[in-house]
């Protein structure tokens, strides 16, 4: 497996920070592949030594996911599990459930480890996590502590400084949007006559006073306008809405249902079975709008969701980013056939985007390949060492003067330049016919391509003697990202072709025998270009079938 260039840089900076400080935090939003990153860091630190690592997660599904991806990144390393059913420390790397490991008897049985990795590291200051961290450092004062999170700023304002003294790297959401690993938000800030009243809502220790928000927003005329704007701007998109209170959520869902739009509510007081059934119905498409209260901000993703409704303000930018992030995932067309997703409509009735401005600032989107340690600065509030481009300290929340967003600049206004994946890819992408409508890259074990037809791009990947897969469709950057990730998954650094000298050698006689006669007099044809042409030629029928099957309209037009 090959890491994306930006993932490799993140790993490099994290290892350097761990060596310098003994601990570090990495900030990696949805779409980064943070499980791949933490696996690479752990694998490189442990290597072939007798050292041991422990990876913490707070949910069963995260433990299973982390262990599976770790084995893909580090296929030769042994793993074991600590959870409710198993207590096994035999692996080089042990994946542990925090609620299980934090119990006194299990901590007593814990061996010394050399590296503790904390997934969702914004939980690291919670009591259960601190018991584990303290035990690790008691057994081995030289143990390294590595945390990864998408949202370092906690709602209770408790900083992470007591666990982490520095931030190794921070990948920005805008970079992932520009690189095609997330879709871009299209935001509408809408005043339904309550903006002035919302501006007067008091803040509590945790957030705005949601009781006051409910008194302003939970009214039939307001909800009627919300539905009208949704119909106009979102159409038939699957939608997640964030409300202030359970009463507010129930009334909003009732209003959608009364207008013939299937909707349901999830909130913290629902039993697990009901919540799972509701989200399963939404996943299956039986429900078009799922309305929630502080439940779906973390740990939930439904990629076809392409509209987010904010019916409450947020005093924390991290909460706003979490809410909007639920709609930014790209879609796998094999998992969700017929769904094309190129953006996410954000309908902000709650003023969050006016309070916080764009999703982020100081994003480097020029596509330059950075190297080495990130430039840093020291936070004047907590002393943390953080990347120089950071405008809000991930450990304590300090805002650098002059770095706040322009309150008049909504999310839809931040300008991004597309990162050219063709240059950043580990593989050489061949423009097959010179018209930028068909690009193919080859590995030793897989091939991938992006193809343009009838106004839409398609990303397709395949392996020898196996069926090809439709990876993505929609915008070029999204299809390129999916195709490049397909190659990264199935190839290794040894097979990455971009730097190999043989790419520019003449084609072999065997290659020319399978190509049309015109190519035999093309003296500029290289061996690698010929291999890309042959991958396309041998798989042309499968490619055409996938494209036409995914787009019946294209099939009718092509017929």
C-alpha positions, 0 to 999 in steps of 0.5 A, spaced: 500 500 500 502 507 498 500 513 502 498 519 498 504 524 498 500 529 503 499 523 508 507 521 507 508 528 509 504 528 515 507 521 517 514 524 517 512 530 521 509 526 526 515 521 527 519 527 527 515 531 533 515 524 537 522 524 537 523 531 539 517 532 544 515 525 546 508 526 544 504 530 539 497 531 536 496 530 529 489 534 526 486 530 520 479 532 518 474 527 515 477 524 508 484 524 510 485 517 511 487 518 519 487 511 520 492 509 514 496 515 517 496 512 525 497 505 522 504 508 518 506 512 524 505 506 529 508 501 523 514 505 522 516 506 530 515 499 531 518 496 525 522 490 526 524 491 533 521 488 540 517 494 541 510 494 543 504 499 541 497 500 543 492 503 539 486 506 543 479 507 540 472 508 544 468 504 540 468 497 537 467 499 530 473 503 530 477 498 533 475 493 528 476 498 523 483 500 525 486 493 526 484 492 519 487 498 516 493 497 520 494 490 517 493 493 510 499 498 511 503 493 515 502 486 513 508 483 516 506 485 523 502 481 528 496 484 532 492 483 538 485 485 541 483 488 548 475 488 548 469 486 552 470 479 549 478 478 548 484 480 553 490 479 548 497 483 549 501 478 544 501 482 538 506 487 536 501 492 536 494 491 540 488 495 539 484 496 545 477 499 547 478 504 552 472 502 556 475 495 557 482 497 558 481 503 563 478 498 568 483 497 574 484 489 573 485 490 566 490 496 567 494 492 572 495 486 567 497 491 562 504 490 559 509 496 558 508 499 551 513 503 547 508 507 543 500 509 545 496 511 539 490 515 541 484 515 535 479 521 536 484 524 541 480 530 543 477 525 548 484 524 551 483 528 557 477 524 559 478 520 566 478 514 562 483 516 557 487 519 563 488 513 567 490 509 561 495 514 559 498 515 566 499 507 567 503 507 560 507 512 563 508 509 569 510 503 566 515 506 561 516 513 562 519 514 555 513 511 552 511 516 546 504 518 546 501 520 539 494 522 538 490 524 531 483 527 531 479 531 526 476 536 532 481 538 537 477 543 540 472 540 545 465 543 547 467 543 554 473 548 552 478 543 556 484 544 552 489 538 550 495 541 553 495 536 559 497 530 554 500 534 548 505 539 548 505 540 540 501 539 534 506 536 529 501 537 522 494 540 521 491 538 514 486 543 512 479 541 510 479 545 504 485 542 501 481 535 501 476 539 497 481 541 492 484 534 492 477 531 490 477 527 497 471 531 499 466 535 495 465 542 496 460 546 500 455 550 497 453 555 502 446 559 503 446 563 509 438 565 510 435 570 514 428 568 516 426 574 520 430 571 526 437 573 525 437 579 530 434 575 535 439 569 534 444 575 535 442 576 542 442 569 545 447 568 551 452 563 551 453 558 556 459 554 558 458 549 553 455 553 547 449 557 546 443 557 550 439 552 546 433 553 550 433 560 548 434 558 540 428 553 541 424 559 543 426 563 537 427 557 531 421 552 534 415 556 530 411 554 525 412 560 520 420 559 521 419 552 519 415 553 513 420 558 510 425 552 512 422 547 508 420 552 502 428 554 501 430 547 502 425 545 496 428 550 492 435 549 493 436 542 495 430 539 491 430 531 492 437 531 496 438 526 502 439 531 508 441 531 515 438 537 519 441 539 526 436 542 531 436 546 538 432 541 542 428 535 541 421 538 541 424 543 535 427 536 532 420 533 532 416 539 530 421 540 524 420 532 522 413 533 523 413 539 518 417 535 513 412 529 513 406 533 513 409 536 506 410 529 503 417 529 505 419 522 509 423 525 515 425 522 522 428 524 528 434 521 532 436 524 539 440 522 545 434 519 549 432 514 543 434 507 545 439 504 541 435 499 537 430 505 534 436 509 533 439 504 529 433 502 525 431 510 523 438 511 520 438 504 517 431 507 513 435 513 512 441 509 509 436 505 505 433 511 502 426 510 505 427 517 509 429 523 505 431 528 511 434 525 518 433 531 523 437 530 530 439 534 536 447 533 537 447 526 535 450 526 528 456 531 529 461 525 530 462 518 528 456 518 523 457 518 515 452 517 510 456 519 503 449 520 499 447 526 504 448 532 500 444 537 504 446 540 511 441 544 514 443 548 520 437 550 525 441 552 530 448 556 531 454 554 534 459 558 538 465 553 536 467 552 529 469 545 530 462 543 532 460 547 525 465 543 521 463 537 524 456 538 522 457 541 515 462 535 514 457 530 515 455 532 507 462 532 504 464 525 503 464 523 496 460 517 494 462 510 492 458 508 486 458 501 487 455 502 494 450 507 492 448 505 485 446 511 481 447 517 486 452 522 483 454 527 488 459 533 486 457 538 492 453 539 498 448 544 499 449 547 506 442 551 508 444 556 514 438 558 518 442 559 525 448 564 523 454 559 524 457 561 518 456 568 519 459 567 526 465 563 524 466 565 516 469 560 512 471 553 514 478 555 515 483 560 513 491 560 511 490 554 507 495 552 502 492 550 495 497 551 490 499 544 490 506 545 492 510 539 495 512 540 502 518 537 505 521 536 512 518 539 518 512 544 518 514 551 520 512 552 527 510 557 532 509 557 540 502 559 543 502 565 548 496 562 552 499 554 553 506 554 550 504 549 545 508 548 539 503 548 533 504 549 525 505 556 523 499 557 519 494 555 524 490 561 526 486 557 532 491 553 537 488 546 537 490 545 544 487 551 548 483 554 543 487 561 543 486 565 537 491 569 534 490 577 533 488 578 526 486 571 524 479 571 525 474 570 519 471 576 516 464 575 519 461 577 512 464 572 508 460 565 508 463 558 506 461 559 499 466 564 498 473 561 500 477 560 493 480 554 492 485 552 486 485 545 484 491 541 487 493 537 480 493 530 482 496 528 476 503 531 479 502 529 486 500 522 484 506 516 485 504 514 478 505 516 471 498 518 468 497 517 460 493 522 456 491 516 451 489 520 445 491 527 447 484 530 448 484 530 456 478 525 456 481 519 457 487 518 462 490 511 465 495 509 470 498 502 470 501 498 476 504 491 477 498 489 480 492 494 478 490 499 473 486 505 473 483 510 469 478 517 468 474 518 462 470 523 460 463 522 457 457 526 456 459 532 461 461 527 466 467 524 469 468 517 471 473 513 475 474 506 474 479 501 477 481 494 475 486 488 476 488 483 471 483 477 470 478 480 475 472 485 474 473 492 473 470 497 478 466 503 478 470 508 483 467 515 482 463 519 477 462 526 477 467 531 477 474 530 475 478 531 481 473 526 485 474 521 480 482 522 479 482 522 487 478 515 487 482 512 481 489 514 484 487 511 491 485 505 488 492 504 485 495 506 492 491 501 495 493 495 490 500 497 489 507 498 493 512 503 493 516 498 489 511 498 484 510 506 483 512 508 476 513 515 476 520 515 477 522 508 474 527 509 468 524 504 464 517 508 463 521 512 457 524 506 454 521 504 447 515 499 447 517 492 446 515 488 440 510 484 444 506 490 446 506 493 439 503 486 436 497 488 440 497 495 438 494 498 431 499 498 426 499 506 426 503 505 433 509 502 430 511 508 426 510 512 432 517 513 435 515 517 440 511 512 444 514 509 450 514 503 453 509 505 459 504 509 454 504 503 450 502 499 457 497 504 458 494 503 451 494 496 452 490 496 459 485 500 456 484 496 449 484 490 453 478 493 458 475 497 453 468 493 453 468 493 461 470 500 461 464 502 457 459 497 460 461 500 467 460 507 464 453 506 460 451 502 466 452 507 471 448 513 466 442 510 463 442 517 460 449 516 456 447 509 454 440 512 450 444 518 447 450 513 445 445 508 442 
